[in-house]
Amino acid sequence: MSTAKKTKKRVTTHRLWEMKQNGEKISMLTAYDFAFARILDDAGIDCILVGDSASNVIHGHETTLPITLDQMIVHASSVVRAVKHALIVVDLPFGQYQGDSKNALKSSIRIMKESGAHAIKMEGGSFIINSVKRIISAGIPVMGHLGLIPQSIYKFGTYEVRAKEEQEAAQLIEDALLLERAGCFAIVLEKIPAKLAARVSASVKIPTIGIGAGNGCDGQVLVTHDMLGINKDFSPRFLRRYAQMYDDMKNAIGSYIDDVKSGDFPNEKESY
């Protein structure tokens, strides 16, 4: 049984800031539909990320790049209808903000108005800062994302740990401070050395959410399908599996098939 403290009030961006000041860790997981979002919210999760990882997890693409804005809005809308307490953050998909701050604002407004989500997330530092500033100036909360940025996978060509070299690490710290000054309420730090993540977390007043970035961050995020063991093909070092649901679901479905084939289901008690 979960030991998570049930949140009575809606989690807000300000609440996340308070949690950092109080040394309270922030829990975050992904959801893309009503059913999963309801379970996460009932369990007491602080934040739900409607991630562009839906491109891989739900739609079966190799990368996060193919998912569209319309698809993200559909996923986000489903999540919003299930959630009473958690803060809901939606990834701004690839192609909606890189190099075009006007389109970035337009796309962010669509997400907020059409889904009812609470914030958006964007990948990158200095090269997207104009888009970040424009979106925040419209009153839309923005969560940053530094380190490994999956939307730029074809630029870097690898999912290996980022910022291991001094120059890239210095740039990452500079970008974190830049995002904070621009008004971001939090920053995801993905797949960077734990010491660097702890250093960034100590350098900014806003919360950091780690994924493959060690325990020095102010919170952690994982893809729900990964941590529940629904996705068996993804096993990075940073992933802890809390269940083996692929096997459990497969076995349950196998039992159902056997019962149908044998005529055991439905029995008299299951019939009208």
N, C-alpha and C positions, 0 to 999 in steps of 0.2 A: 504494500500500500504506500502511496506517495506520502512523503513527510512535508511536502510543499505547503506553506502557509497560504490559506485561501484568502485571496485579495477581495475585499468587500467593495472598495471604490475603484473606479476606472483608473487604470494606469495611464499617466500622461508623460509628456516629455519632461515636465518639471519634476515629476515623481522620480524619473530615472536619475535626474541630476541630484535629487535629495539622497537617493540610494547610494550614489558614489560618495557623497559627502559623509554619509554615515557608515561607509565601509560594508554596505549590504550588496552582495553579488546579484547580478541581473541574469535571469534565465530567459532564453530565447530559442524558439524552434520554428520550423517552417510549417505552413499549411497552405493547401491549394483548393480546399473544398469545405463544405459545410460540416460534414461528419467529423473529419479530423480536427477542424477548428473548435468544434464543440467539446471534444475530448480534452484538447490542450487547455482550453479556457477553464473547464471544470476542474482540471488538475491543479490550476493555480499558476500557470505560466505568466510571466511578466509581459513578454512581447511575442507577437507572432509575425514572422516574416513571410509575406507572400512573395517568395523568391522567384527570380527568373530561372531558377533550378527546375521549375515546372517544365521547362523545355526538355530537360533530360528525364526527370522522374515521371512525369505524366504523359508527355508527348513522344518520348523515345528518341529525341535528337541527340547527336553526339556532343553538342555544345549548347550553351545558353543563348547563342546568337539568333536562332530562327524564331523564337517566340515573339508574337506581335503585341502591340499596345492593346488591341481589342481583346486578345486572349488574356492578358494580364488583368484587365478590368473585369472580365467574367470570373476569373479565379478570385480576385479580391472581393467582388460583390458577394460571392458565396461564403467567403470567410467572415465578412462583416455581419452577415445575417445570423451567424452562429455565436458571435462573441459578445459578452457582457462586460468583461473586465480588462482584458489584455489590450495593450497598445498594438495597433495593426500598422505595419510598415510594408510598403509595396515597392518592389524593384522597378525602376524606370528602365524599360528594355533597351537593348542595343539599337542605336540609330535614332533615338528620340532626343538626345541632348548633346552628343558629341559635335562640337563645332557650330552649334546653332542654338543660342540661348533663347530665342523667341519660340522655336519649336519645343524646346525643353519646358518652358513655362506652359505652353499650350497643352502639352502632353500631361504635365503634372496636374493641371487644372482638371483635365478630363478624368484622371484617376480619382481625384478627391471628390469631384461632383458626382460621377457616375457610379463609384463603388462605395463611397462613404468611409474610406480608409482615413487614417489619422496622420500619415506621413509617407514620404517617399525616400528611396535610397538610391544613391548614385555612386558609380565607381570612378576613382581617379582623384588627382590632386590639382595642381596648378593649371593643367590643360582643360579642366572643366569649371574652373572657378567662376567664370562669368555666368555660366548657367546656374550654378549654385546660388550666387548672389541674387540673380533675377528671380528665381523661384522663391527664395526666402523673403525677398522684398514684397512678394505677393501674399505673404502670410502662411506659406506652406512649409511645414517643418521638413528638414532634410537631414538624413543620416548619411554620413560619408562612408567610404569603403576604400581601404588602402592595402598594399601588400600584393598578394596574388589577386588580380582582377580578371575573373574569367571571361568577361566580354572582350578582353584584349588578348585572348589566348593565341590568336594567329600572329600577333605582333611579337610576343615573347617566345612562342613555340614550345612551351613546356609548362607543366603544372608543378615544377620543383619549387622549393622554398625560395622566397624572394628576400631581397635586402640583406644578403649574407655579407656582401662587400661594403666597405666603409662609405663609399660614395653614394650608393643606393640607399643605405641606411640613413645617411644625413639628409638625403632628399625626402625620404619618407617622414622623418621628424618635421622637416620644414613644411611638408604638405599637410601634416596633421595640425600644425599650428595655424596654417593658412585656412584650413577648413573651419577650425574653431573661430578664428577672427571673422570669417564670412558669416557665421551664425549657425553652423551645424549643431544639432543637439546631441549627437553621438557619432562614433566612428567604428565601423567594423575593421578589424585587423586580421587579415587572412594569411595563414601559412608564412609567418615570418619568425625569426629566432625569438625564443621566449624572453631573453634579456632585453632585446630591442623593444618588444611589445610592452614590457614592464616600464621601460624608460619612457616610451611614448605616453603610457597611461599616467605616469607621474608628471609629465610635462604639460598635459592639458587638463582643464577643469571639467570638461565634458566627459561622459562615460565612454569607455572603449569596450567593444564586444569582440571577443576573440574566437577564432576558429582555426585550430592548428597554430596557435600563437602563445601557448603556455598559460600558466595560472595567474600571471601578473596583470591580466586585464580585469576590467570592472564587471565583466559578464562573459557568458559563453553562448554560442549559437551552433546548432547542428541541423542537418537535414533530417526531419523526422523519420522518413522512410529508411534512412541509413541507420539511425540509432535504434530503431525498432527491429532491424534485421529483415525488413521487407525487401530491401535491395541487397542481394548477396554479392554482387559483382564489384562493389566499391569498398575497399578495406584499407584506407590510409592509416598512417600511424596515429593520427590525432583522434580517430573515431573509436568511441566506446559503445559497444552494442548492449542495450539494456533488455533486449528480447531477441528471440529468433522466430519472428512471425512468419517468415517465408515458409519455413518447415511446418509450423503449426497450422497455417492456413492451407498449405498443400495437403497435409494429412487429413484435415477436416473435410476438405473438398473431396478427397479420395474416399473417405468414409461415406459421404453423401452419395457419391456415384455408385459405390458398392450396394448401398441400401436401396437405391432406386432400381438398379439392375436386378437385384434379388427379389424385389417386390416387398421388401420389409418396410419401406417408406412410401406412402403414409400407412400407419397401422390404424386400428379401430379408434383409438383415443385421439388420433390426429385427423379424423374424418368427421363429417357432419351427418 
